[in-house]
Amino acid sequence: MAAAAVGRRGGGAEAARALGKEAQASDIAVAQDRAGTGESHKELPTDRRSSRVRAFIDFQNDVTAKDIRLAVREGMRSIEHVKRYTTNGMATDQGKMSNINGLMIAADAVGKPPPEVGLTTFRPPYTPTTFGAFAGYHRGATFEVTRRTPIDPWAEANGAVFEPVSLWRRAWYFPQAGEDMEAAVARECLATRASAGIFDASTLGKIEVAGPDAVEFMNRMYTNPWTKLAPGRCRYGVLLGEDGYIRDDGVIGRLSNDLFHVTTTTGGAPRVLNMMEDYLQTEWPDLDVWLTSTTEQWATVALNGPNARKVLEGLVEGVDISAEAMPHMSVAECRVAGFPARLFRLSFTGELGFEINVPARHGLALWEALIQAGAPHDICAYGTEAMHVLRAEKGFIIIGQDTDGTVAPEDANLGWAIGKKKPDFVGKRSLARPDLVAKGRRQLVGLMTEDGKVKLEEGAQIVLDPDQPLPMKMVGHVTSSYHSATLGRSIAMALIEGGHEREGETVHVPMPDGVVRAKITSTAFYDPDGDRLKL
């Protein structure tokens, strides 16, 4: 039945006459002519042609009434064909929100009653999802998931102040009565350097690289050579992106010919594993290698200080941990405190150090056993802030703090970690790019203020001439800055243009209270020859 006849039968003409708007014969004729041709005005209350108005039917796929009528003109008579021609109802509503309107317009355009045109199939969700459902528990204190290590309960019970690191909650420092953060951190650092310190390093990313081609995979992924690394030994590994910039680092132990225990930065574990999987699946599918994330399978305790061996030796079974039998950068599988363990001899503090990995369920028990064994040596639990200070005193970098995504190995004093004879590795070609070998690149250096009591602000900009007109030329910025209780003064690291060639020069750091003068130095402020690592 024509649209005009439907309108007259439904009382449309009578209603128009009651309002003094009696329909003109010409208007009715036009409506009759347009019925079934796709030129109705039903979508919007306007007398403009439908081709000139935009009436959205499906807001997710931007389908308009005009699109549906176009589909009919193009020969789509089935509602299923109209749906696929326009994508109406193919978004998350799956036909429950837009399809009724779309159906009515299609029926009008075809010139059939809607029941004869039919409906497409509705699919879940049948009703719109509320924003509250999407948000779920992500609000307030639970806005982000908080991950806790097995040792977290001990830290909480012993008064730790926590900080968020990636998604982890980590012990920041352990204040005693009357101590503020600065005093607590100074005590923790001095105690570790003097005797023994214990640190929860469970948040470190851990990945197992296993298989017959594991060593070849490592050679291709990391800058360092791995073929000649003997089982039972460790190596510091640097991972680059294809652009030649540092992406991650960590100590990697070779447990056997076909098994590597790879550590990554706390926040970098998912990114590194994703990168490895991407290369393995898309670039080197011929390699027989299996990658397994083991971050939460191992609890890791770092034990550092000149008495670290004395604390540990009574708890170790199955391996000799003397300096001769287990030199720096060694790894062994053994038992510690009765638990199966992967024991690394390494240090992120510059002191004699061990990292003990045990199954996560034994992490707290291991920690308590070490605390008990260390009591005669005044063992001190230290947090992430003390860890930052201790590593900065040695010039050890933290990816993402002392690097900013534009730092190449040579810039960060890590040129020694590049396998010069390796035929290839991720990022090797980019290291030869003109920009990466150009003079004037920002390079990592140490900074010591003329007044040792003044601590530079992290992120503060650096200038060579404080008297130059504004805007001043910034030549770098401070990446790490701390007060060192060991050295009795402040220390800092910074990225400065041509920094390696400027050692001994004085630079100027604008601060809120004035411009601070600082001398460019080596990044190794403490024990530069590494003698304390060899104890």
C-alpha positions in Angstrom: 0.0 0.0 0.0 1.4 3.4 -0.9 2.7 5.6 1.9 0.2 8.4 1.2 -2.7 6.0 1.4 -1.4 4.7 4.7 -1.2 8.2 6.0 -4.8 9.0 5.0 -6.1 5.8 6.5 -4.4 6.5 9.7 -6.1 9.9 10.1 -3.2 12.0 8.9 -5.4 14.0 6.5 -8.0 14.7 9.2 -5.3 15.8 11.6 -3.9 18.1 9.1 -7.3 19.7 8.4 -7.9 20.2 12.1 -4.7 22.2 12.2 -5.6 24.3 9.2 -2.9 22.5 7.2 -5.0 20.6 4.7 -2.8 18.5 2.6 -2.4 19.7 -1.0 -3.1 17.2 -3.7 0.4 17.8 -5.2 2.0 16.9 -1.9 0.1 13.7 -1.7 1.0 12.9 -5.2 4.7 13.4 -4.5 4.5 11.2 -1.5 2.7 8.5 -3.6 5.4 8.8 -6.3 8.2 8.4 -3.7 6.8 5.4 -2.0 9.1 2.4 -2.5 11.8 4.6 -4.2 13.9 5.5 -1.1 12.8 9.2 -1.1 10.5 9.3 1.9 10.9 12.0 4.6 10.1 9.8 7.6 13.6 9.9 9.2 13.6 13.5 10.3 10.8 16.1 10.9 11.8 18.1 7.8 10.4 18.7 4.3 13.9 18.5 2.8 14.8 15.6 0.6 16.2 12.7 2.4 19.3 12.8 0.3 20.1 16.2 1.8 19.6 15.3 5.5 21.7 13.1 7.8 19.7 10.8 10.1 22.1 8.4 11.9 20.7 5.0 12.5 23.8 3.1 13.8 26.0 5.5 15.7 28.8 3.0 16.1 29.2 2.3 12.4 28.0 5.8 11.2 25.2 4.3 9.2 22.5 6.8 8.1 19.0 6.4 6.7 20.4 7.5 3.4 22.8 4.5 3.4 19.9 2.1 3.9 17.9 3.7 1.1 20.9 3.6 -1.1 21.3 -0.1 -0.4 17.7 -0.7 -1.6 18.3 1.3 -4.7 21.4 -0.8 -5.4 19.2 -3.9 -5.4 19.4 -5.1 -1.8 16.0 -6.4 -1.0 16.8 -8.8 1.7 17.3 -7.3 5.2 20.4 -9.5 5.5 21.8 -8.0 2.4 21.0 -4.5 3.6 22.8 -5.2 6.8 26.0 -6.3 5.1 25.9 -3.6 2.5 25.7 -0.9 5.2 27.2 -2.7 8.3 24.1 -1.6 10.2 23.8 -3.5 13.5 27.2 -5.1 13.1 28.9 -3.2 16.1 28.8 -4.2 19.8 25.0 -3.8 19.9 24.8 -6.7 17.5 21.4 -5.7 16.0 19.5 -4.9 19.1 19.8 -1.1 19.1 19.8 0.1 15.4 18.1 -2.7 13.6 14.5 -1.8 14.3 15.0 1.7 12.9 16.9 0.3 10.0 14.2 -2.3 9.3 11.5 0.3 9.3 13.4 2.5 6.8 14.3 -0.5 4.6 10.6 -1.6 4.6 9.5 1.8 3.6 12.1 2.0 0.9 11.1 -1.5 -0.5 7.4 -0.7 -0.2 6.6 -3.7 2.0 5.2 -4.1 5.6 8.1 -4.6 8.1 7.0 -8.2 8.9 7.5 -9.2 5.3 11.0 -7.7 5.2 12.1 -9.6 8.4 14.8 -9.1 11.1 18.4 -10.1 11.4 19.5 -12.3 14.3 20.1 -10.5 17.6 23.3 -11.6 19.4 24.5 -10.9 23.0 24.8 -8.4 24.6 21.1 -7.8 24.1 21.1 -4.6 26.2 23.7 -1.8 26.4 26.5 -2.3 28.8 26.7 0.4 31.5 29.9 2.4 32.1 29.8 1.1 35.6 30.2 -2.4 34.4 33.1 -1.4 32.2 34.8 0.4 35.1 34.1 -2.5 37.5 36.4 -2.3 40.6 38.8 0.1 38.9 38.0 3.1 41.1 39.4 4.7 44.2 42.1 2.6 45.8 41.6 -0.2 43.4 41.9 1.9 40.2 44.9 -0.2 39.3 45.6 -3.8 40.1 48.3 -4.0 42.9 50.7 -6.8 42.7 52.5 -7.9 45.9 55.5 -10.1 46.3 55.5 -13.1 48.7 57.7 -11.0 51.1 55.2 -8.0 51.2 53.5 -9.1 54.4 56.9 -9.0 56.3 57.6 -5.5 54.9 54.1 -4.3 56.0 54.5 -5.8 59.5 57.9 -4.1 59.9 56.7 -0.6 59.1 57.7 -0.2 55.5 56.6 2.8 53.5 55.5 1.6 50.1 55.7 3.1 46.6 54.1 1.9 43.3 56.6 0.6 40.8 54.8 -0.5 37.6 51.9 -2.4 39.0 53.9 -3.6 42.0 53.8 -2.4 45.6 57.3 -2.2 46.8 58.9 -1.3 50.1 60.4 2.2 49.6 62.2 2.5 53.0 61.9 1.1 56.5 61.8 4.1 59.0 62.6 3.5 62.6 61.3 5.7 65.5 61.9 9.3 64.8 63.4 8.8 61.3 62.2 10.7 58.2 62.9 9.3 54.7 66.3 10.8 54.4 67.5 9.5 57.7 66.1 6.0 57.1 67.7 5.7 53.6 71.0 6.9 54.9 71.0 4.3 57.7 70.0 1.5 55.2 72.8 2.5 52.8 75.5 2.7 55.5 74.4 -0.6 57.1 74.6 -2.4 53.7 78.0 -1.0 52.9 79.3 -1.7 56.4 78.0 -5.3 56.9 74.9 -6.7 55.2 71.7 -5.5 53.6 68.7 -7.6 52.4 66.4 -6.5 49.6 63.2 -7.9 48.1 64.0 -8.2 44.3 61.1 -10.5 43.5 59.6 -7.9 41.1 62.4 -8.3 38.6 61.2 -9.7 35.4 62.3 -13.3 34.8 62.1 -15.2 31.5 63.3 -18.7 30.7 64.8 -19.1 27.2 65.1 -22.9 26.5 65.7 -25.2 23.6 68.4 -26.4 21.2 68.7 -23.0 19.6 68.5 -21.0 22.8 72.1 -19.6 22.5 71.5 -18.6 18.9 68.3 -16.8 19.9 70.2 -14.9 22.6 72.9 -14.0 20.2 70.3 -12.4 17.9 68.3 -10.7 20.6 71.0 -9.1 22.8 74.1 -7.1 21.9 76.4 -9.3 23.8 78.0 -12.6 22.6 76.6 -15.7 24.3 78.1 -18.7 22.5 81.2 -18.9 24.7 79.4 -18.1 28.0 79.9 -21.4 29.9 77.0 -22.9 31.9 77.2 -21.7 35.5 78.2 -18.2 34.4 76.3 -14.9 34.1 76.6 -11.9 31.8 75.0 -8.4 31.8 72.8 -8.2 28.7 71.7 -5.2 26.8 68.6 -5.3 24.6 68.1 -2.8 21.8 65.1 -1.8 19.6 65.5 -1.9 15.9 66.3 1.8 16.1 69.5 1.0 18.1 68.3 2.6 21.3 68.4 0.8 24.7 65.1 -1.0 25.5 66.1 -3.1 28.5 68.9 -4.7 30.4 69.5 -7.3 33.0 71.8 -10.1 34.2 71.4 -13.3 32.4 72.6 -16.7 33.7 73.3 -19.8 31.6 72.1 -22.8 33.5 72.9 -25.3 30.9 73.8 -25.4 27.2 70.1 -25.0 26.2 68.7 -23.0 29.2 69.1 -19.3 30.1 67.6 -17.5 33.1 67.0 -14.0 31.8 66.2 -11.1 34.2 64.6 -7.8 33.0 63.7 -4.5 34.6 60.6 -4.7 36.9 58.4 -2.7 34.5 59.9 -4.1 31.4 59.1 -7.8 31.7 55.9 -7.9 29.6 57.5 -5.7 26.9 60.6 -7.8 26.7 58.7 -11.1 26.5 56.4 -9.6 23.8 59.4 -8.5 21.8 61.0 -11.9 22.1 57.9 -13.7 21.1 57.4 -11.3 18.1 60.8 -12.0 16.7 60.6 -15.7 17.4 57.3 -16.2 15.7 57.7 -13.7 12.8 61.4 -13.4 12.0 63.0 -16.7 13.2 60.3 -19.4 13.2 63.1 -21.9 12.3 64.7 -21.7 15.7 63.7 -24.4 18.3 63.2 -22.1 21.3 60.6 -21.9 24.0 60.0 -18.7 26.0 58.4 -18.9 29.4 57.5 -16.0 31.8 58.6 -17.0 35.3 58.4 -13.6 37.0 55.9 -14.7 39.6 57.2 -18.3 39.9 60.4 -17.1 41.6 60.8 -15.0 44.7 64.1 -13.2 44.7 66.1 -12.0 47.6 69.2 -9.8 47.1 71.8 -10.1 49.9 74.6 -7.5 49.7 77.5 -6.3 51.8 80.9 -7.4 52.9 79.4 -10.0 55.3 76.9 -11.3 52.8 78.8 -14.6 52.4 78.9 -15.1 56.1 75.1 -14.7 56.4 74.5 -17.1 53.5 77.0 -19.8 53.8 75.3 -21.7 56.6 72.1 -22.0 54.6 73.5 -23.2 51.3 73.6 -26.9 50.4 75.2 -28.4 47.3 77.5 -25.7 46.2 80.7 -24.0 47.4 80.1 -20.2 47.6 83.7 -19.2 48.4 85.2 -16.4 46.3 87.4 -18.9 44.5 84.7 -21.5 43.7 81.9 -19.0 42.9 83.4 -15.8 41.5 81.5 -12.7 40.7 78.9 -13.3 37.9 78.3 -17.0 38.6 75.1 -19.0 38.9 74.4 -22.3 40.4 71.4 -24.5 41.2 71.4 -25.6 44.8 69.4 -25.5 48.0 69.2 -22.5 50.3 67.5 -22.8 53.7 66.2 -26.2 52.5 64.5 -24.8 49.4 65.5 -25.5 45.8 67.2 -22.4 44.5 68.9 -20.6 41.7 71.8 -18.8 43.3 73.4 -15.9 41.5 76.5 -14.1 42.6 76.0 -10.6 41.3 75.6 -7.2 42.7 73.6 -4.0 41.9 75.2 -2.2 44.9 78.9 -2.6 44.2 79.3 -4.8 47.3 79.8 -8.5 47.5 76.3 -9.7 46.5 74.1 -12.7 46.0 70.6 -13.0 44.5 68.7 -16.1 45.7 65.7 -17.3 43.6 63.4 -19.8 45.2 59.9 -20.9 44.3 57.5 -18.1 45.2 55.7 -20.1 47.9 59.0 -20.3 49.8 60.0 -16.6 49.4 58.8 -15.4 52.8 60.3 -18.4 54.6 63.7 -17.8 52.9 63.6 -14.1 53.8 62.9 -14.9 57.5 65.7 -17.5 57.5 68.1 -14.9 56.1 67.0 -12.3 58.6 67.7 -14.8 61.4 71.1 -15.8 60.0 72.0 -12.2 59.5 71.1 -11.0 63.0 74.7 -11.5 64.4 75.9 -9.3 61.5 73.4 -6.5 62.1 71.6 -7.3 58.8 69.4 -4.4 57.6 66.4 -4.6 55.3 66.5 -1.8 52.7 64.0 -0.5 50.3 63.9 0.7 46.7 65.2 4.2 47.6 68.4 2.9 49.2 68.8 0.5 46.3 68.7 3.5 43.9 71.3 5.4 46.0 73.6 2.4 46.2 73.5 1.7 42.5 73.9 5.4 41.6 77.1 5.5 43.7 78.5 2.8 41.4 77.1 4.4 38.2 74.8 1.6 37.4 71.9 2.8 35.2 68.2 2.2 35.5 66.4 1.9 32.1 63.7 4.5 31.8 65.3 6.8 34.4 68.8 7.2 33.0 67.6 6.5 29.5 64.8 8.1 27.7 64.3 6.0 24.5 66.9 8.0 22.6 70.0 6.6 24.4 72.3 4.2 22.5 74.8 1.9 24.3 77.8 4.1 23.7 75.9 7.1 25.2 75.3 5.2 28.4 79.0 3.9 28.7 77.9 0.4 27.6 79.9 0.1 24.4 81.8 -2.7 26.1 78.6 -4.8 26.0 78.4 -4.9 22.2 79.7 -8.0 20.5 81.9 -6.3 17.9 82.4 -9.6 16.0 78.8 -10.7 16.0 77.3 -10.8 12.5 74.0 -9.5 13.6 71.6 -8.7 16.5 68.5 -6.6 16.9 69.5 -2.9 16.4 73.0 -3.6 15.0 72.4 -1.9 11.7 71.0 1.2 13.4 74.1 1.7 15.5 75.9 2.8 12.3 73.3 5.4 11.4 74.8 8.9 11.0 72.7 10.3 13.9 73.9 7.6 16.3 77.6 8.2 15.6 77.4 12.0 15.3 79.3 14.2 17.7 77.3 16.1 20.3 75.0 13.3 21.3 73.7 13.4 24.8 75.8 11.0 26.9 75.6 9.8 30.5 78.0 11.5 32.9 78.3 12.1 36.6 77.7 15.4 38.3 79.1 16.7 41.6 77.8 20.0 42.8 80.4 22.5 44.2 78.5 22.6 47.4 78.0 18.9 48.4 75.0 19.8 50.5 73.0 20.9 47.5 71.1 18.1 45.8 70.1 18.7 42.2 66.5 18.1 41.1 65.9 15.2 38.9 64.8 16.4 35.5 66.5 19.8 36.0 67.8 21.3 32.8 71.5 22.0 32.3 73.2 24.9 30.5 76.8 25.7 29.7 76.6 29.5 30.1 74.2 30.9 32.7 74.6 34.4 31.4 73.4 33.7 27.9 70.2 35.5 26.8 66.9 33.9 27.1 65.8 31.4 25.9 68.9 29.6 27.1 70.3 26.6 25.2 69.7 23.5 27.2 72.4 20.9 26.7 71.0 18.1 28.9 69.1 17.2 32.0 69.6 15.5 35.4 68.5 11.8 35.3 69.3 10.7 38.8 70.1 12.7 42.0 70.7 11.6 45.6 72.4 12.4 48.8 75.1 9.8 49.4 75.6 9.0 53.1 78.6 6.9 52.1 80.3 9.8 50.3 79.0 12.4 52.6 77.7 14.6 49.8 75.2 14.7 46.9 75.8 12.9 43.6 73.9 13.0 40.3 73.9 11.5 36.8 72.9 13.4 33.7 72.6 13.2 30.0 74.7 16.0 28.5 75.5 16.8 24.9 79.1 15.5 24.2 79.3 14.6 27.8 82.1 12.1 27.6 84.4 14.8 26.2 83.5 17.3 28.8 84.7 15.5 31.9 86.2 18.1 34.3 84.1 21.0 32.9 81.7 23.0 35.0 78.0 23.2 34.0 75.2 25.2 35.4 71.8 23.9 36.6 69.0 26.4 37.1 67.1 25.5 40.2 64.2 27.3 42.0 66.6 28.9 44.5 69.2 29.9 42.0 71.7 28.5 39.5 73.9 25.6 40.9 77.4 24.9 39.6 78.4 21.3 39.1 81.4 19.5 37.8 81.2 16.7 35.1 82.7 13.5 36.4 82.7 9.8 35.8 79.5 8.0 36.8 81.5 5.7 39.1 81.5 7.7 42.3 82.3 4.8 44.6 84.9 2.0 44.4 85.5 2.7 40.6 87.8 -0.3 40.3 85.2 -2.7 41.7 87.5 -4.2 44.4 84.6 -4.7 46.8 82.8 -7.0 44.3 85.7 -9.4 44.5 85.6 -10.1 48.3 
